[in-house]
Amino acid sequence: MVAHLCDRVAIMQNGGSVEVAARAQLLKGTVAHPYTRTLIEGSKGYVGRVRLKSVVP
């Protein structure tokens, strides 16, 4: 989703921002914070779509 919707992304951990990065940085994996790297590694190999159960007005 990030690749299609965002130009810049703020990574948050425990309610605080730990890193702000351009989309290209995230997709290339050239990020600085260990938590950001963990999130990226955890999302690799995910293929599919998420179906919303309801629409929020």
Protein Blocks (a to p, Z undefined) as FASTA:
>chain_A
ZZmmpmbdcddeehiafbdcdfklmmnopafblklmmmmmmmgoiacddddfbdcZZ
